[in-house]
Amino acid sequence: MSSYEQVATKILKYLNDCYETGQVPRVKSLNAKSLRITGKQYDDTLKMLSEDSFIAGIEFFDGVSPKYSSVNDPSNWQITRLGIEYFKENSLITKTYKQLKEIKDWLPLT
């Protein structure tokens, strides 16, 4: 299982990249399967990021059956100024991102 910092880094990195390039976040690129985590960990991480005001535009549907998505489509999500600052300045997040990038560079991707 991935740690909160690793998952949060991936989510904030993706949303920051979308912000910087003007792209709209896509569910295909931002979901539990693409992040290689459980649906519960995905939902919990998104709730924490939203509660900490790092991401805006997320709507949670807690009454929905667990086998269906419990959040709205990522196309409505955006990283906040606080999220950008946290991503850029937090040494643990930055360190984790660099380590993940190094690992990605070492592994052959198909």
C-alpha positions as protocol buffer text, in pm:
chain_id: "A"
residue {
  index: 1
  type: MET
  ca { x: 0 y: 0 z: 0 }
}
residue {
  index: 2
  type: SER
  ca { x: 124 y: 348 z: -82 }
}
residue {
  index: 3
  type: SER
  ca { x: 164 y: 611 z: 187 }
}
residue {
  index: 4
  type: TYR
  ca { x: -50 y: 924 z: 203 }
}
residue {
  index: 5
  type: GLU
  ca { x: 248 y: 1134 z: 92 }
}
residue {
  index: 6
  type: GLN
  ca { x: 306 y: 921 z: -217 }
}
residue {
  index: 7
  type: VAL
  ca { x: -58 y: 926 z: -323 }
}
residue {
  index: 8
  type: ALA
  ca { x: -102 y: 1296 z: -244 }
}
residue {
  index: 9
  type: THR
  ca { x: 214 y: 1373 z: -441 }
}
residue {
  index: 10
  type: LYS
  ca { x: 85 y: 1192 z: -748 }
}
residue {
  index: 11
  type: ILE
  ca { x: -255 y: 1363 z: -731 }
}
residue {
  index: 12
  type: LEU
  ca { x: -116 y: 1711 z: -668 }
}
residue {
  index: 13
  type: LYS
  ca { x: 153 y: 1663 z: -933 }
}
residue {
  index: 14
  type: TYR
  ca { x: -106 y: 1563 z: -1191 }
}
residue {
  index: 15
  type: LEU
  ca { x: -338 y: 1854 z: -1105 }
}
residue {
  index: 16
  type: ASN
  ca { x: -44 y: 2096 z: -1101 }
}
residue {
  index: 17
  type: ASP
  ca { x: 66 y: 1972 z: -1445 }
}
residue {
  index: 18
  type: CYS
  ca { x: -291 y: 2023 z: -1571 }
}
residue {
  index: 19
  type: TYR
  ca { x: -291 y: 2375 z: -1429 }
}
residue {
  index: 20
  type: GLU
  ca { x: 44 y: 2462 z: -1585 }
}
residue {
  index: 21
  type: THR
  ca { x: -46 y: 2323 z: -1928 }
}
residue {
  index: 22
  type: GLY
  ca { x: -410 y: 2432 z: -1935 }
}
residue {
  index: 23
  type: GLN
  ca { x: -531 y: 2073 z: -1964 }
}
residue {
  index: 24
  type: VAL
  ca { x: -853 y: 1944 z: -1808 }
}
residue {
  index: 25
  type: PRO
  ca { x: -800 y: 1661 z: -1557 }
}
residue {
  index: 26
  type: ARG
  ca { x: -931 y: 1330 z: -1691 }
}
residue {
  index: 27
  type: VAL
  ca { x: -1074 y: 1037 z: -1497 }
}
residue {
  index: 28
  type: LYS
  ca { x: -866 y: 803 z: -1715 }
}
residue {
  index: 29
  type: SER
  ca { x: -548 y: 960 z: -1573 }
}
residue {
  index: 30
  type: LEU
  ca { x: -666 y: 1017 z: -1217 }
}
residue {
  index: 31
  type: ASN
  ca { x: -835 y: 720 z: -1053 }
}
residue {
  index: 32
  type: ALA
  ca { x: -757 y: 448 z: -801 }
}
residue {
  index: 33
  type: LYS
  ca { x: -651 y: 198 z: -1068 }
}
residue {
  index: 34
  type: SER
  ca { x: -412 y: 441 z: -1242 }
}
residue {
  index: 35
  type: LEU
  ca { x: -260 y: 531 z: -904 }
}
residue {
  index: 36
  type: ARG
  ca { x: -237 y: 161 z: -812 }
}
residue {
  index: 37
  type: ILE
  ca { x: -424 y: 204 z: -484 }
}
residue {
  index: 38
  type: THR
  ca { x: -753 y: 85 z: -339 }
}
residue {
  index: 39
  type: GLY
  ca { x: -1073 y: 279 z: -396 }
}
residue {
  index: 40
  type: LYS
  ca { x: -1094 y: 351 z: -23 }
}
residue {
  index: 41
  type: GLN
  ca { x: -741 y: 492 z: -11 }
}
residue {
  index: 42
  type: TYR
  ca { x: -820 y: 705 z: -318 }
}
residue {
  index: 43
  type: ASP
  ca { x: -1138 y: 843 z: -159 }
}
residue {
  index: 44
  type: ASP
  ca { x: -972 y: 899 z: 180 }
}
residue {
  index: 45
  type: THR
  ca { x: -677 y: 1083 z: 22 }
}
residue {
  index: 46
  type: LEU
  ca { x: -906 y: 1304 z: -185 }
}
residue {
  index: 47
  type: LYS
  ca { x: -1109 y: 1389 z: 126 }
}
residue {
  index: 48
  type: MET
  ca { x: -794 y: 1487 z: 315 }
}
residue {
  index: 49
  type: LEU
  ca { x: -664 y: 1696 z: 24 }
}
residue {
  index: 50
  type: SER
  ca { x: -1002 y: 1867 z: -5 }
}
residue {
  index: 51
  type: GLU
  ca { x: -1038 y: 1926 z: 371 }
}
residue {
  index: 52
  type: ASP
  ca { x: -689 y: 2080 z: 376 }
}
residue {
  index: 53
  type: SER
  ca { x: -795 y: 2309 z: 84 }
}
residue {
  index: 54
  type: PHE
  ca { x: -529 y: 2170 z: -151 }
}
residue {
  index: 55
  type: ILE
  ca { x: -787 y: 2075 z: -415 }
}
residue {
  index: 56
  type: ALA
  ca { x: -1110 y: 2253 z: -511 }
}
residue {
  index: 57
  type: GLY
  ca { x: -1408 y: 2130 z: -708 }
}
residue {
  index: 58
  type: ILE
  ca { x: -1438 y: 1784 z: -554 }
}
residue {
  index: 59
  type: GLU
  ca { x: -1786 y: 1669 z: -459 }
}
residue {
  index: 60
  type: PHE
  ca { x: -1831 y: 1361 z: -243 }
}
residue {
  index: 61
  type: PHE
  ca { x: -2132 y: 1133 z: -278 }
}
residue {
  index: 62
  type: ASP
  ca { x: -2118 y: 928 z: 41 }
}
residue {
  index: 63
  type: GLY
  ca { x: -2461 y: 776 z: -15 }
}
residue {
  index: 64
  type: VAL
  ca { x: -2356 y: 604 z: -337 }
}
residue {
  index: 65
  type: SER
  ca { x: -2294 y: 229 z: -334 }
}
residue {
  index: 66
  type: PRO
  ca { x: -1921 y: 157 z: -269 }
}
residue {
  index: 67
  type: LYS
  ca { x: -1882 y: -20 z: -603 }
}
residue {
  index: 68
  type: TYR
  ca { x: -1943 y: 311 z: -783 }
}
residue {
  index: 69
  type: SER
  ca { x: -1732 y: 625 z: -773 }
}
residue {
  index: 70
  type: SER
  ca { x: -1798 y: 835 z: -467 }
}
residue {
  index: 71
  type: VAL
  ca { x: -1658 y: 1156 z: -616 }
}
residue {
  index: 72
  type: ASN
  ca { x: -1746 y: 1373 z: -912 }
}
residue {
  index: 73
  type: ASP
  ca { x: -1554 y: 1367 z: -1238 }
}
residue {
  index: 74
  type: PRO
  ca { x: -1198 y: 1510 z: -1207 }
}
residue {
  index: 75
  type: SER
  ca { x: -1262 y: 1751 z: -1495 }
}
residue {
  index: 76
  type: ASN
  ca { x: -1412 y: 1982 z: -1230 }
}
residue {
  index: 77
  type: TRP
  ca { x: -1113 y: 1957 z: -996 }
}
residue {
  index: 78
  type: GLN
  ca { x: -832 y: 2205 z: -967 }
}
residue {
  index: 79
  type: ILE
  ca { x: -528 y: 2248 z: -752 }
}
residue {
  index: 80
  type: THR
  ca { x: -552 y: 2551 z: -527 }
}
residue {
  index: 81
  type: ARG
  ca { x: -285 y: 2807 z: -453 }
}
residue {
  index: 82
  type: LEU
  ca { x: -240 y: 2639 z: -117 }
}
residue {
  index: 83
  type: GLY
  ca { x: -205 y: 2303 z: -292 }
}
residue {
  index: 84
  type: ILE
  ca { x: 60 y: 2442 z: -526 }
}
residue {
  index: 85
  type: GLU
  ca { x: 250 y: 2592 z: -234 }
}
residue {
  index: 86
  type: TYR
  ca { x: 227 y: 2268 z: -39 }
}
residue {
  index: 87
  type: PHE
  ca { x: 341 y: 2064 z: -339 }
}
residue {
  index: 88
  type: LYS
  ca { x: 632 y: 2295 z: -420 }
}
residue {
  index: 89
  type: GLU
  ca { x: 750 y: 2374 z: -67 }
}
residue {
  index: 90
  type: ASN
  ca { x: 687 y: 2063 z: 137 }
}
residue {
  index: 91
  type: SER
  ca { x: 1019 y: 1884 z: 150 }
}
residue {
  index: 92
  type: LEU
  ca { x: 865 y: 1543 z: 217 }
}
residue {
  index: 93
  type: ILE
  ca { x: 635 y: 1571 z: -84 }
}
residue {
  index: 94
  type: THR
  ca { x: 918 y: 1700 z: -302 }
}
residue {
  index: 95
  type: LYS
  ca { x: 1150 y: 1423 z: -184 }
}
residue {
  index: 96
  type: THR
  ca { x: 888 y: 1157 z: -247 }
}
residue {
  index: 97
  type: TYR
  ca { x: 819 y: 1295 z: -595 }
}
residue {
  index: 98
  type: LYS
  ca { x: 1189 y: 1292 z: -681 }
}
residue {
  index: 99
  type: GLN
  ca { x: 1222 y: 934 z: -555 }
}
residue {
  index: 100
  type: LEU
  ca { x: 918 y: 826 z: -755 }
}
residue {
  index: 101
  type: LYS
  ca { x: 1058 y: 997 z: -1065 }
}
residue {
  index: 102
  type: GLU
  ca { x: 1392 y: 820 z: -1022 }
}
residue {
  index: 103
  type: ILE
  ca { x: 1221 y: 484 z: -981 }
}
residue {
  index: 104
  type: LYS
  ca { x: 1008 y: 554 z: -1289 }
}
residue {
  index: 105
  type: ASP
  ca { x: 1324 y: 637 z: -1486 }
}
residue {
  index: 106
  type: TRP
  ca { x: 1485 y: 309 z: -1378 }
}
residue {
  index: 107
  type: LEU
  ca { x: 1188 y: 91 z: -1469 }
}
residue {
  index: 108
  type: PRO
  ca { x: 1115 y: 6 z: -1829 }
}
residue {
  index: 109
  type: LEU
  ca { x: 763 y: 119 z: -1913 }
}
residue {
  index: 110
  type: THR
  ca { x: 550 y: -46 z: -2177 }
}
